[in-house]
Amino acid sequence: MDHPDDPAAPMTMVPTSSQDLVQHLRGYEGRLPEAVRRPLLAAGAPMVPALVALVEDALADDQSDVGWALLHAMDLLGALGDARALPVLLCCLDLEDALDLRVEQAEAALRALGDRALEGCVAAYAASPRDACRDRLAGVMSQWGLHDARIYAALLDTLQRTPDLGANYL
């Protein structure tokens, strides 16, 4: 049976509630097809609250099974480039398991946000008591190609705490 949101079929309505969005994105494993992704990105800023709510709900209820919808939502948040996504993406960086796909997708989304995430990432780096989170933030900031003294300071701090990572990031 075909998925109700078959990528070959034209999309007539873009879901705006997090529940509709979960249902819409749930059936797509792996990379989100461009035929599905494109209309969601074209919807722009109005999509951000529903995407943020989807991620927040999934993080709050660790037992929920939203499948790939969570990873697709984080990818879309990065691609939309809206700074409203920053708090929830930063929460994902603070997860315990470094191999968690949510961590990897949050890092990719923050890299995509680039300088729009600078202030939040610098503040999160300074405030985080967890070295793993700070290392992830340093890794994200190192890939932006921005020349900012605060990034440099974070990278030097990372070099002192975690020499291998710090050297790689610098």
DSSP file with accessible surface (Angstrom, degrees, kcal/mol):
  #  RESIDUE AA STRUCTURE BP1 BP2  ACC     N-H-->O    O-->H-N    N-H-->O    O-->H-N    TCO  KAPPA ALPHA  PHI   PSI    X-CA   Y-CA   Z-CA
    1    1 A M              0   0  234      0, 0.0     2,-0.0     0, 0.0     0, 0.0   0.000 360.0 360.0 360.0 138.7    0.0    0.0    0.0
    2    2 A D        -     0   0  128      1,-0.1     4,-0.0     2,-0.1     0, 0.0  -0.361 360.0-103.3 -71.2 149.1    1.3    3.5   -0.8
    3    3 A H    >   -     0   0   53      1,-0.1     3,-1.2     2,-0.1    -1,-0.1  -0.503  30.5-123.1 -66.7 138.5    2.2    5.9    1.9
    4    4 A P  T 3  S+     0   0  116      0, 0.0    -1,-0.1     0, 0.0    -2,-0.1   0.771 112.8  48.4 -59.9 -22.7   -0.6    8.5    2.2
    5    5 A D  T 3  S-     0   0   56     19,-0.1    -2,-0.1     6,-0.0     6,-0.1  -0.329  84.9-178.6-110.3  48.1    1.9   11.3    1.6
    6    6 A D    X   -     0   0   54     -3,-1.2     3,-1.3     1,-0.2    -4,-0.0  -0.237  28.8-136.3 -51.9 127.3    3.5    9.6   -1.5
    7    7 A P  T 3  S+     0   0   44      0, 0.0    -1,-0.2     0, 0.0     4,-0.1   0.760 103.3  59.7 -61.5 -22.5    6.3   11.8   -2.7
    8    8 A A  T 3  S+     0   0   88      2,-0.1    -2,-0.1    28,-0.0     3,-0.0   0.786  92.5  80.3 -75.6 -25.3    5.2   11.3   -6.3
    9    9 A A  S <  S-     0   0   52     -3,-1.3     2,-0.1     1,-0.1     3,-0.0  -0.596  95.1-105.4 -81.1 141.1    1.8   12.8   -5.5
   10   10 A P        -     0   0  116      0, 0.0     2,-0.6     0, 0.0    -1,-0.1  -0.411  32.5-121.0 -65.5 141.0    1.6   16.6   -5.4
   11   11 A M        +     0   0   55     24,-0.2     3,-0.1     1,-0.2    -6,-0.0  -0.736  32.2 176.8 -86.3 119.6    1.4   18.0   -1.9
   12   12 A T        +     0   0  141     -2,-0.6     2,-0.4     1,-0.3    -1,-0.2   0.730  67.4  30.8 -95.0 -24.1   -1.7   20.0   -1.5
   13   13 A M        -     0   0  129      2,-0.0    -1,-0.3     0, 0.0     0, 0.0  -0.997  66.2-145.5-139.6 133.2   -1.4   20.9    2.2
   14   14 A V        -     0   0   41     -2,-0.4     7,-0.1    -3,-0.1     2,-0.1  -0.855  32.0-120.4 -94.7 123.1    1.6   21.4    4.4
   15   15 A P        -     0   0    8      0, 0.0    35,-0.1     0, 0.0     3,-0.0  -0.379  30.3-179.9 -64.2 140.8    1.0   20.2    7.9
   16   16 A T        +     0   0   97     34,-0.1     2,-0.2    -2,-0.1    34,-0.1   0.609  56.1  77.7-117.0 -19.9    1.3   22.9   10.6
   17   17 A S  S  > S-     0   0   37      1,-0.1     4,-2.5    33,-0.0     5,-0.2  -0.635  82.0-124.5 -88.9 153.0    0.5   21.1   13.8
   18   18 A S  H  > S+     0   0   13     -2,-0.2     4,-2.5     1,-0.2     5,-0.2   0.877 111.5  54.3 -64.7 -32.6    3.2   18.9   15.4
   19   19 A Q  H  > S+     0   0  125      2,-0.2     4,-2.1     1,-0.2    -1,-0.2   0.933 111.3  43.8 -66.3 -45.3    0.8   15.9   15.4
   20   20 A D  H  > S+     0   0   81      1,-0.2     4,-2.4     2,-0.2    -1,-0.2   0.887 113.3  52.9 -64.8 -37.0    0.1   16.2   11.7
   21   21 A L  H  X S+     0   0    0     -4,-2.5     4,-2.9     2,-0.2     5,-0.3   0.912 106.8  51.3 -66.4 -41.9    3.8   16.8   11.0
   22   22 A V  H  X S+     0   0   16     -4,-2.5     4,-2.4     1,-0.2    -1,-0.2   0.949 112.6  46.3 -59.6 -47.6    4.8   13.6   12.9
   23   23 A Q  H  X S+     0   0  115     -4,-2.1     4,-0.6     1,-0.2    -1,-0.2   0.895 113.9  49.1 -61.8 -39.4    2.3   11.6   10.8
   24   24 A H  H  < S+     0   0   10     -4,-2.4     3,-0.3     1,-0.2    -1,-0.2   0.911 120.6  34.3 -66.3 -43.3    3.5   13.3    7.6
   25   25 A L  H >< S+     0   0    0     -4,-2.9     3,-1.7     1,-0.2    -2,-0.2   0.680  97.2  83.7 -88.5 -18.6    7.2   12.6    8.3
   26   26 A R  H 3< S+     0   0   92     -4,-2.4    42,-0.5    -5,-0.3    -1,-0.2   0.834  84.7  57.0 -57.6 -37.0    6.9    9.3   10.1
   27   27 A G  T 3< S+     0   0   39     -4,-0.6     2,-0.8    -3,-0.3    -1,-0.3   0.487  86.6  88.1 -79.4  -0.1    6.8    7.2    7.0
   28   28 A Y    <   -     0   0   16     -3,-1.7     2,-0.3     2,-0.1    44,-0.1  -0.856  58.6-169.0-107.3 107.4   10.0    8.4    5.4
   29   29 A E        -     0   0  154     -2,-0.8     2,-0.1     2,-0.1    -2,-0.0  -0.644  58.0  -1.9 -90.1 151.2   13.1    6.4    6.5
   30   30 A G  S    S+     0   0   29     -2,-0.3     2,-0.1     2,-0.1    -2,-0.1  -0.411 123.7  11.9  71.3-145.9   16.6    7.7    5.8
   31   31 A R  S    S-     0   0  205     -2,-0.1    -2,-0.1     1,-0.1     3,-0.0  -0.399  83.7-114.1 -69.5 136.3   16.8   10.8    3.8
   32   32 A L        -     0   0    4     -2,-0.1    -1,-0.1     1,-0.1    -2,-0.1  -0.537  37.9-110.0 -70.3 125.6   13.6   12.8    3.3
   33   33 A P    >>  -     0   0   40      0, 0.0     4,-2.8     0, 0.0     3,-1.5  -0.299  18.9-126.3 -58.8 141.0   12.7   12.8   -0.4
   34   34 A E  H 3> S+     0   0   76      1,-0.3     4,-2.8     2,-0.2    -2,-0.1   0.831 109.4  62.9 -57.8 -33.6   13.1   16.2   -2.0
   35   35 A A  H 34 S+     0   0   41      1,-0.2    -1,-0.3     2,-0.2   -24,-0.2   0.765 113.7  34.9 -65.0 -23.3    9.4   16.1   -3.2
   36   36 A V  H <> S+     0   0    5     -3,-1.5     4,-1.1     2,-0.1    -2,-0.2   0.824 119.6  49.0 -93.4 -41.2    8.4   16.1    0.4
   37   37 A R  H  X S+     0   0   39     -4,-2.8     4,-2.5     1,-0.2     5,-0.3   0.901 101.7  62.3 -67.0 -44.2   11.2   18.3    1.8
   38   38 A R  H  X S+     0   0  147     -4,-2.8     4,-2.7     1,-0.2     5,-0.2   0.912 104.0  45.4 -55.7 -50.0   10.8   21.1   -0.8
   39   39 A P  H  > S+     0   0   35      0, 0.0     4,-1.6     0, 0.0    -1,-0.2   0.870 112.0  53.2 -64.6 -33.2    7.2   22.1    0.1
   40   40 A L  H  X S+     0   0    2     -4,-1.1     4,-0.6     2,-0.2    -2,-0.2   0.915 112.9  43.2 -66.6 -41.0    8.0   22.1    3.8
   41   41 A L  H >< S+     0   0   45     -4,-2.5     3,-1.1     1,-0.2    -1,-0.2   0.886 110.2  56.5 -69.7 -37.0   11.0   24.4    3.2
   42   42 A A  H 3< S+     0   0   83     -4,-2.7    -1,-0.2     1,-0.3    -2,-0.2   0.817  96.2  64.6 -65.0 -27.8    9.0   26.6    0.9
   43   43 A A  H 3< S+     0   0   36     -4,-1.6    -1,-0.3    -5,-0.2    -2,-0.2   0.779  91.0 178.3 -65.9 -25.9    6.4   27.0    3.7
   44   44 A G    X<  +     0   0   18     -3,-1.1     3,-2.4    -4,-0.6     4,-0.4  -0.199  47.7   5.3  69.7-145.1    9.2   28.8    5.5
   45   45 A A  G >  S+     0   0   52      1,-0.3     3,-1.4     2,-0.2    -1,-0.2   0.762 118.5  66.8 -53.1 -35.1    9.0   30.5    8.9
   46   46 A P  G 3  S+     0   0   96      0, 0.0     4,-0.5     0, 0.0    -1,-0.3   0.764  96.9  58.6 -61.5 -18.7    5.4   29.4    9.7
   47   47 A M  G <> S+     0   0    2     -3,-2.4     4,-2.2     1,-0.2     3,-0.3   0.752  85.8  81.0 -77.3 -23.4    6.7   25.8    9.8
   48   48 A V  H <> S+     0   0    1     -3,-1.4     4,-3.1    -4,-0.4     5,-0.3   0.896  87.2  50.8 -57.3 -49.3    9.2   26.5   12.6
   49   49 A P  H  > S+     0   0   71      0, 0.0     4,-2.6     0, 0.0    -1,-0.2   0.916 112.8  46.7 -58.1 -40.4    6.8   26.3   15.6
   50   50 A A  H  > S+     0   0    7     -4,-0.5     4,-2.2    -3,-0.3    -2,-0.2   0.905 114.2  47.6 -67.8 -39.5    5.4   23.0   14.6
   51   51 A L  H  X S+     0   0    1     -4,-2.2     4,-2.1     2,-0.2    -1,-0.2   0.925 113.2  47.8 -66.0 -44.0    8.9   21.6   13.9
   52   52 A V  H  X S+     0   0   17     -4,-3.1     4,-3.1    -5,-0.2     5,-0.2   0.933 111.6  50.9 -62.0 -43.8   10.2   22.9   17.3
   53   53 A A  H  X S+     0   0   25     -4,-2.6     4,-3.0    -5,-0.3     5,-0.2   0.899 107.5  53.7 -62.0 -39.7    7.2   21.4   19.0
   54   54 A L  H  X S+     0   0    3     -4,-2.2     4,-2.1     2,-0.2    -1,-0.2   0.942 112.9  42.7 -59.5 -46.9    7.8   18.0   17.4
   55   55 A V  H  X S+     0   0    0     -4,-2.1     4,-2.4     2,-0.2     5,-0.2   0.933 115.0  49.7 -67.0 -45.0   11.4   18.0   18.6
   56   56 A E  H  X S+     0   0  100     -4,-3.1     4,-2.4     1,-0.2    -2,-0.2   0.921 111.4  49.1 -59.7 -44.9   10.4   19.3   22.1
   57   57 A D  H  X S+     0   0   84     -4,-3.0     4,-2.0    -5,-0.2    -1,-0.2   0.908 111.5  49.0 -62.5 -42.2    7.7   16.7   22.5
   58   58 A A  H  < S+     0   0    6     -4,-2.1     6,-0.2    -5,-0.2    -1,-0.2   0.888 113.5  46.7 -66.4 -37.5   10.0   13.8   21.4
   59   59 A L  H  < S+     0   0   41     -4,-2.4     3,-0.3     1,-0.2    -2,-0.2   0.869 112.7  49.7 -71.2 -36.3   12.7   15.0   23.9
   60   60 A A  H  < S+     0   0   90     -4,-2.4     2,-0.7     1,-0.3    -2,-0.2   0.849 115.0  44.2 -71.3 -33.8   10.1   15.4   26.7
   61   61 A D    ><  +     0   0   82     -4,-2.0     3,-2.0    -5,-0.2    -1,-0.3  -0.789  66.5 178.9-115.5  85.9    8.6   11.9   26.2
   62   62 A D  T 3  S+     0   0  105     -2,-0.7    -1,-0.1    -3,-0.3    -2,-0.1   0.677  80.2  60.1 -62.5 -16.8   11.6    9.6   25.7
   63   63 A Q  T 3  S+     0   0  167     -3,-0.1    -1,-0.3     2,-0.1     2,-0.1   0.595  80.9 105.9 -86.6 -12.2    9.2    6.7   25.3
   64   64 A S    <   -     0   0   42     -3,-2.0     2,-0.7    -6,-0.2     3,-0.1  -0.386  63.4-144.8 -69.6 147.1    7.4    8.2   22.3
   65   65 A D        +     0   0  122      1,-0.1     3,-0.1    -2,-0.1    -1,-0.1  -0.796  38.5 150.5-115.5  86.8    8.2    6.6   19.0
   66   66 A V    >   -     0   0   22     -2,-0.7     3,-1.8     1,-0.3     4,-0.2   0.441  35.9-164.8 -93.2  -1.3    8.2    9.3   16.4
   67   67 A G  T >>  -     0   0   37      1,-0.3     3,-0.9     2,-0.2     4,-0.5  -0.232  63.5 -10.0  58.8-137.3   10.7    7.4   14.3
   68   68 A W  H 3> S+     0   0   89    -42,-0.5     4,-2.7     1,-0.2    -1,-0.3   0.620 116.8  86.6 -71.3 -14.4   12.5    9.3   11.6
   69   69 A A  H <> S+     0   0    0     -3,-1.8     4,-2.5     1,-0.2    -1,-0.2   0.891  87.2  52.8 -56.3 -39.1   10.1   12.3   12.0
   70   70 A L  H <> S+     0   0   13     -3,-0.9     4,-2.1     2,-0.2    -1,-0.2   0.938 111.2  44.8 -62.7 -46.8   12.3   13.7   14.8
   71   71 A L  H  X S+     0   0   19     -4,-0.5     4,-2.2     1,-0.2    -2,-0.2   0.902 113.4  50.6 -66.7 -38.6   15.5   13.6   12.6
   72   72 A H  H  X S+     0   0    7     -4,-2.7     4,-2.7     2,-0.2    -1,-0.2   0.909 108.6  53.1 -64.0 -40.0   13.7   15.0    9.6
   73   73 A A  H  X S+     0   0    0     -4,-2.5     4,-2.4    -5,-0.3    -2,-0.2   0.924 109.2  47.9 -62.4 -43.3   12.3   17.9   11.8
   74   74 A M  H  X S+     0   0    0     -4,-2.1     4,-2.1     2,-0.2    -1,-0.2   0.912 111.3  51.1 -65.5 -39.3   15.9   18.8   13.0
   75   75 A D  H  X S+     0   0   48     -4,-2.2     4,-2.4     1,-0.2    -2,-0.2   0.938 111.1  47.9 -61.0 -45.3   17.1   18.7    9.4
   76   76 A L  H  X S+     0   0    0     -4,-2.7     4,-2.6     1,-0.2    -2,-0.2   0.889 107.9  55.4 -64.8 -38.3   14.3   21.0    8.3
   77   77 A L  H  X>S+     0   0    0     -4,-2.4     4,-1.1     2,-0.2     5,-0.8   0.920 110.2  45.8 -61.7 -42.3   15.0   23.4   11.2
   78   78 A G  H  <5S+     0   0    2     -4,-2.1     3,-0.4     1,-0.2    -2,-0.2   0.934 113.8  48.6 -64.5 -43.5   18.6   23.7   10.2
   79   79 A A  H  <5S+     0   0   46     -4,-2.4    -2,-0.2     1,-0.2    -1,-0.2   0.854 107.1  55.2 -67.7 -33.2   17.7   24.2    6.5
   80   80 A L  H  <5S-     0   0   39     -4,-2.6    -1,-0.2    -5,-0.2    -2,-0.2   0.771  96.1-147.2 -70.9 -25.6   15.1   26.8    7.4
   81   81 A G  T  <5 +     0   0   12     -4,-1.1     2,-0.5    -3,-0.4    -3,-0.1   0.759  39.6 152.4  69.2  27.9   17.8   28.8    9.2
   82   82 A D    > < -     0   0   36     -5,-0.8     3,-2.0     1,-0.1    -1,-0.2  -0.801  44.4-144.4 -97.1 126.3   15.5   30.2   11.8
   83   83 A A  G >  S+     0   0   51     -2,-0.5     3,-1.7     1,-0.3    -1,-0.1   0.669  91.5  80.4 -64.8 -14.8   17.1   31.1   15.2
   84   84 A R  G 3  S+     0   0  122      1,-0.3     4,-0.4     2,-0.1    -1,-0.3   0.734  86.1  61.6 -63.5 -17.8   13.9   30.0   17.0
   85   85 A A  G <> S+     0   0    0     -3,-2.0     4,-2.1     1,-0.2    -1,-0.3   0.673  80.4  89.4 -78.7 -16.8   15.2   26.5   16.6
   86   86 A L  H <> S+     0   0   18     -3,-1.7     4,-2.7     1,-0.2     5,-0.2   0.886  80.8  51.5 -54.6 -50.3   18.4   27.2   18.6
   87   87 A P  H  > S+     0   0   85      0, 0.0     4,-1.8     0, 0.0    -1,-0.2   0.924 113.7  43.6 -58.0 -44.1   17.2   26.3   22.1
   88   88 A V  H  > S+     0   0    5     -4,-0.4     4,-1.5    -3,-0.2    -2,-0.2   0.885 113.6  51.0 -71.5 -34.1   15.8   22.9   21.2
   89   89 A L  H  X S+     0   0    0     -4,-2.1     4,-1.2     1,-0.2    -1,-0.2   0.904 108.6  52.2 -67.9 -38.2   18.8   22.0   19.1
   90   90 A L  H  X S+     0   0   31     -4,-2.7     4,-0.7    -5,-0.2     3,-0.3   0.877 104.7  56.6 -65.0 -35.5   21.1   23.0   21.9
   91   91 A C  H >< S+     0   0   77     -4,-1.8     3,-1.0    -5,-0.2    -1,-0.2   0.890 103.2  55.1 -60.9 -37.9   19.1   20.6   24.2
   92   92 A C  H >< S+     0   0    0     -4,-1.5     3,-1.3     1,-0.3    -1,-0.2   0.828 100.3  59.3 -66.3 -30.8   19.9   17.8   21.8
   93   93 A L  H 3< S+     0   0    0     -4,-1.2    -1,-0.3    -3,-0.3    -2,-0.2   0.716  98.4  60.5 -69.6 -18.8   23.6   18.4   22.1
   94   94 A D  T << S+     0   0   69     -3,-1.0    -1,-0.3    -4,-0.7    -2,-0.2   0.342  76.5 122.9 -92.2   8.4   23.4   17.8   25.8
   95   95 A L    <   -     0   0   34     -3,-1.3     5,-0.1     1,-0.1    -3,-0.0  -0.366  67.3-124.7 -69.3 151.7   22.2   14.2   25.4
   96   96 A E  S    S+     0   0  149      1,-0.1     2,-0.7    -2,-0.0    -1,-0.1   0.882  88.6  72.0 -65.4 -45.6   24.3   11.6   27.1
   97   97 A D    >   -     0   0   89      1,-0.2     3,-1.7     2,-0.1     6,-0.3  -0.661  59.9-163.6 -86.5 112.9   25.0    9.3   24.2
   98   98 A A  T 3  S+     0   0   59     -2,-0.7    -1,-0.2     1,-0.3     6,-0.1   0.748  92.1  55.6 -64.7 -23.1   27.4   10.7   21.7
   99   99 A L  T 3  S+     0   0  136      4,-0.1    -1,-0.3    -3,-0.0     2,-0.2   0.419  78.2 122.9 -90.8   3.1   26.3    8.1   19.1
  100  100 A D    X>  -     0   0   30     -3,-1.7     4,-1.8     1,-0.2     3,-0.8  -0.446  64.7-137.5 -65.0 130.5   22.7    9.2   19.4
  101  101 A L  H 3> S+     0   0   88      1,-0.3     4,-2.7     2,-0.2     5,-0.2   0.811 103.3  63.0 -61.6 -27.5   21.4   10.2   16.0
  102  102 A R  H 3> S+     0   0   40      2,-0.2     4,-2.2     1,-0.2    -1,-0.3   0.888 103.0  48.9 -64.5 -37.8   19.6   13.1   17.6
  103  103 A V  H <> S+     0   0    1     -3,-0.8     4,-2.5    -6,-0.3    -2,-0.2   0.950 112.6  47.1 -65.1 -48.5   23.0   14.5   18.6
  104  104 A E  H  X S+     0   0   90     -4,-1.8     4,-2.2     1,-0.2    -2,-0.2   0.909 113.8  47.2 -60.8 -42.5   24.4   14.1   15.1
  105  105 A Q  H  X S+     0   0   47     -4,-2.7     4,-2.4     2,-0.2    -1,-0.2   0.887 110.7  52.1 -69.7 -36.2   21.4   15.7   13.5
  106  106 A A  H  X S+     0   0    0     -4,-2.2     4,-2.6    -5,-0.2     5,-0.2   0.911 108.8  51.0 -65.1 -40.9   21.4   18.6   16.0
  107  107 A E  H  X S+     0   0   42     -4,-2.5     4,-2.5     1,-0.2    -2,-0.2   0.937 111.1  48.2 -61.0 -43.9   25.1   19.2   15.2
  108  108 A A  H  X S+     0   0   32     -4,-2.2     4,-2.1     1,-0.2    -2,-0.2   0.909 112.0  49.3 -63.7 -41.2   24.3   19.2   11.5
  109  109 A A  H  X S+     0   0    2     -4,-2.4     4,-1.9     2,-0.2    -1,-0.2   0.908 111.1  49.3 -66.2 -40.5   21.4   21.6   12.0
  110  110 A L  H  X S+     0   0    0     -4,-2.6     4,-1.5     2,-0.2    -2,-0.2   0.896 108.9  52.8 -66.6 -38.1   23.5   24.0   14.1
  111  111 A R  H  < S+     0   0   90     -4,-2.5     3,-0.2     1,-0.2    -1,-0.2   0.919 109.1  50.4 -61.2 -40.5   26.2   24.0   11.4
  112  112 A A  H  < S+     0   0   54     -4,-2.1    -2,-0.2     1,-0.2    -1,-0.2   0.863 105.3  56.3 -65.9 -34.6   23.5   24.9    8.9
  113  113 A L  H >< S+     0   0    1     -4,-1.9     3,-1.7     1,-0.2    -1,-0.2   0.817  84.9 167.3 -66.7 -31.3   22.3   27.8   11.1
  114  114 A G  G ><  +     0   0   12     -4,-1.5     3,-2.5     1,-0.3     4,-0.3  -0.192  62.9   4.4  57.3-133.7   25.9   29.2   11.1
  115  115 A D  G >  S+     0   0  104      1,-0.3     3,-1.0     2,-0.2     4,-0.4   0.708 121.8  70.7 -63.1 -17.6   26.3   32.7   12.4
  116  116 A R  G <  S+     0   0  125     -3,-1.7    -1,-0.3     1,-0.2     4,-0.2   0.739 104.1  43.7 -67.5 -20.0   22.6   32.9   13.3
  117  117 A A  G <> S+     0   0    0     -3,-2.5     4,-2.7    -7,-0.2     5,-0.3   0.426  86.4  99.8-101.1  -1.4   23.5   30.4   16.1
  118  118 A L  H <> S+     0   0   17     -3,-1.0     4,-2.7    -4,-0.3     5,-0.3   0.926  82.3  44.4 -55.1 -55.8   26.7   32.1   17.2
  119  119 A E  H  > S+     0   0  121     -4,-0.4     4,-2.3     1,-0.2    -1,-0.2   0.926 116.9  46.2 -58.4 -46.1   25.4   34.0   20.3
  120  120 A G  H  > S+     0   0   19     -4,-0.2     4,-2.5     1,-0.2    -1,-0.2   0.891 113.9  47.8 -65.5 -40.0   23.4   31.0   21.5
  121  121 A C  H  X S+     0   0    0     -4,-2.7     4,-2.6     2,-0.2    -2,-0.2   0.909 111.9  49.0 -69.4 -40.5   26.3   28.5   21.0
  122  122 A V  H  X S+     0   0   27     -4,-2.7     4,-2.2    -5,-0.3    -2,-0.2   0.934 114.2  46.5 -63.4 -43.7   28.8   30.7   22.7
  123  123 A A  H  X S+     0   0   60     -4,-2.3     4,-2.0    -5,-0.3    -2,-0.2   0.912 113.0  49.1 -64.6 -42.3   26.5   31.2   25.7
  124  124 A A  H  X S+     0   0   23     -4,-2.5     4,-2.1     2,-0.2    -1,-0.2   0.895 109.1  53.2 -65.6 -37.4   25.7   27.5   25.8
  125  125 A Y  H  < S+     0   0   16     -4,-2.6    -2,-0.2     1,-0.2    -1,-0.2   0.941 111.8  44.8 -61.4 -46.9   29.4   26.7   25.7
  126  126 A A  H  < S+     0   0   85     -4,-2.2    -1,-0.2     1,-0.2    -2,-0.2   0.846 118.5  43.4 -66.4 -33.2   30.1   29.0   28.7
  127  127 A A  H  < S+     0   0   80     -4,-2.0    -1,-0.2    -5,-0.2    -2,-0.2   0.718  88.4 101.2 -88.4 -21.6   27.2   27.8   30.7
  128  128 A S     <  -     0   0   17     -4,-2.1     6,-0.0    -5,-0.2    -4,-0.0  -0.466  48.2-168.0 -73.8 129.5   27.5   24.0   30.1
  129  129 A P        +     0   0  118      0, 0.0     2,-0.6     0, 0.0    -1,-0.2   0.599  66.5  90.4 -85.4  -9.3   29.0   22.0   32.9
  130  130 A R     >  -     0   0   58      1,-0.2     4,-2.1     2,-0.0     5,-0.2  -0.764  63.4-156.4 -96.3 121.8   29.4   19.0   30.7
  131  131 A D  H  > S+     0   0   79     -2,-0.6     4,-2.9     1,-0.2     5,-0.2   0.871  93.7  58.1 -60.9 -37.8   32.6   18.6   28.7
  132  132 A A  H  > S+     0   0   36      1,-0.2     4,-2.1     2,-0.2    -1,-0.2   0.922 108.3  45.7 -61.2 -42.8   30.9   16.4   26.1
  133  133 A C  H  > S+     0   0    9      2,-0.2     4,-2.5     1,-0.2    -1,-0.2   0.922 113.1  49.9 -65.6 -43.4   28.4   19.1   25.3
  134  134 A R  H  X S+     0   0   47     -4,-2.1     4,-2.6     1,-0.2    -2,-0.2   0.900 109.2  52.1 -63.5 -38.8   31.1   21.8   25.2
  135  135 A D  H  X S+     0   0   19     -4,-2.9     4,-2.2     2,-0.2    -1,-0.2   0.915 110.0  49.0 -63.0 -41.0   33.2   19.6   22.9
  136  136 A R  H  X S+     0   0   18     -4,-2.1     4,-2.3     2,-0.2    -2,-0.2   0.918 111.5  49.0 -64.2 -43.4   30.2   19.2   20.5
  137  137 A L  H  X S+     0   0    0     -4,-2.5     4,-2.8     1,-0.2     5,-0.2   0.914 110.1  51.0 -62.5 -42.7   29.6   22.9   20.5
  138  138 A A  H  X S+     0   0    0     -4,-2.6     4,-2.4     1,-0.2    -1,-0.2   0.911 109.2  52.1 -61.3 -40.6   33.3   23.6   19.8
  139  139 A G  H  X S+     0   0    6     -4,-2.2     4,-0.8     2,-0.2    -2,-0.2   0.916 111.3  46.2 -61.9 -42.9   33.1   21.2   16.9
  140  140 A V  H >< S+     0   0    1     -4,-2.3     3,-1.1     1,-0.2     4,-0.4   0.961 114.4  46.7 -63.2 -51.0   30.0   22.9   15.5
  141  141 A M  H >< S+     0   0    2     -4,-2.8     3,-1.2     1,-0.3     5,-0.5   0.843 105.1  61.2 -64.3 -31.2   31.5   26.4   15.9
  142  142 A S  H 3< S+     0   0   30     -4,-2.4     3,-0.5     1,-0.2    -1,-0.3   0.771 101.4  54.3 -67.6 -22.2   34.9   25.4   14.4
  143  143 A Q  T << S+     0   0  116     -3,-1.1    -1,-0.2    -4,-0.8    -2,-0.2   0.499  87.6  78.5 -92.0  -3.9   33.2   24.5   11.1
  144  144 A W  S <  S-     0   0   33     -3,-1.2    -1,-0.2    -4,-0.4    -2,-0.1   0.723  88.5-136.8 -75.5 -24.4   31.5   27.8   10.5
  145  145 A G        +     0   0   60     -3,-0.5     2,-0.3    -4,-0.4    -3,-0.1   0.729  52.2 147.0  73.3  19.9   34.6   29.5    9.2
  146  146 A L        -     0   0   60     -5,-0.5     2,-0.9     2,-0.1    -1,-0.3  -0.671  48.2-137.2 -89.1 145.0   33.8   32.6   11.3
  147  147 A H        +     0   0  193     -2,-0.3     2,-0.4    -3,-0.1     3,-0.1  -0.864  46.6 143.7-102.9  99.2   36.5   34.7   12.8
  148  148 A D     >  -     0   0   40     -2,-0.9     4,-2.2     1,-0.1     3,-0.5  -0.996  51.3-138.6-141.1 131.0   35.3   35.5   16.3
  149  149 A A  H  > S+     0   0   83     -2,-0.4     4,-2.6     1,-0.2     5,-0.2   0.822 104.5  57.3 -60.5 -31.6   37.4   35.8   19.4
  150  150 A R  H  > S+     0   0   87      2,-0.2     4,-2.0     1,-0.2    -1,-0.2   0.887 107.0  47.7 -69.8 -36.3   34.8   33.9   21.5
  151  151 A I  H  > S+     0   0    7     -3,-0.5     4,-2.7     2,-0.2    -2,-0.2   0.938 111.5  50.9 -66.5 -44.5   35.0   30.9   19.1
  152  152 A Y  H  X S+     0   0  139     -4,-2.2     4,-2.5     1,-0.2    -2,-0.2   0.925 109.5  50.5 -59.2 -42.7   38.8   31.0   19.3
  153  153 A A  H  X S+     0   0   59     -4,-2.6     4,-2.4     1,-0.2    -1,-0.2   0.908 110.7  49.4 -62.9 -41.0   38.6   31.0   23.1
  154  154 A A  H  X S+     0   0    6     -4,-2.0     4,-2.4     1,-0.2    -1,-0.2   0.904 111.0  49.9 -64.8 -38.8   36.3   28.0   23.1
  155  155 A L  H  X S+     0   0   13     -4,-2.7     4,-2.3     2,-0.2    -2,-0.2   0.891 110.5  49.1 -68.3 -38.4   38.6   26.2   20.7
  156  156 A L  H  X S+     0   0   61     -4,-2.5     4,-1.9     2,-0.2    -2,-0.2   0.903 111.0  50.6 -65.9 -39.6   41.6   26.9   22.9
  157  157 A D  H  X S+     0   0   41     -4,-2.4     4,-2.3     2,-0.2     5,-0.2   0.916 110.3  49.7 -62.5 -42.2   39.7   25.7   26.0
  158  158 A T  H  X S+     0   0    0     -4,-2.4     4,-3.7     1,-0.2     8,-0.5   0.903 106.8  55.6 -63.8 -39.3   38.7   22.5   24.1
  159  159 A L  H  < S+     0   0   59     -4,-2.3    -1,-0.2     7,-0.3    -2,-0.2   0.901 110.2  45.9 -59.5 -40.8   42.4   22.0   23.2
  160  160 A Q  H  < S+     0   0  159     -4,-1.9    -1,-0.2     1,-0.2    -2,-0.2   0.894 121.4  36.4 -70.1 -40.1   43.3   22.2   26.9
  161  161 A R  H  < S+     0   0   59     -4,-2.3    -2,-0.2     1,-0.3    -3,-0.2   0.879 136.4  17.3 -79.1 -42.2   40.5   19.8   28.0
  162  162 A T  S  X S-     0   0   37     -4,-3.7     4,-3.1    -5,-0.2     5,-0.3  -0.745  70.5-173.5-134.6  81.3   40.5   17.4   25.1
  163  163 A P  H  > S+     0   0   79      0, 0.0     4,-2.6     0, 0.0     5,-0.3   0.843  81.7  50.6 -51.8 -42.6   43.8   17.9   23.1
  164  164 A D  H  > S+     0   0  144      2,-0.2     4,-1.9     1,-0.2     5,-0.1   0.946 117.2  38.9 -63.0 -49.1   42.9   15.6   20.2
  165  165 A L  H  > S+     0   0   56     -3,-0.2     4,-2.9     2,-0.2     5,-0.2   0.925 115.7  52.5 -64.7 -47.4   39.5   17.2   19.5
  166  166 A G  H  X S+     0   0    0     -4,-3.1     4,-2.3    -8,-0.5    -7,-0.3   0.907 109.8  48.3 -57.3 -43.7   40.9   20.7   20.2
  167  167 A A  H  < S+     0   0   62     -4,-2.6    -1,-0.2    -5,-0.3    -2,-0.2   0.914 112.7  49.0 -64.4 -40.3   43.7   20.3   17.8
  168  168 A N  H  < S+     0   0  127     -4,-1.9    -2,-0.2    -5,-0.3    -1,-0.2   0.915 112.2  47.8 -64.6 -42.7   41.4   19.0   15.1
  169  169 A Y  H  <        0   0   43     -4,-2.9    -1,-0.2     1,-0.2    -2,-0.2   0.858 360.0 360.0 -68.5 -36.1   38.9   21.9   15.6
  170  170 A L     <        0   0   94     -4,-2.3    -1,-0.2    -5,-0.2    -2,-0.2   0.871 360.0 360.0 -71.4 360.0   41.7   24.5   15.5
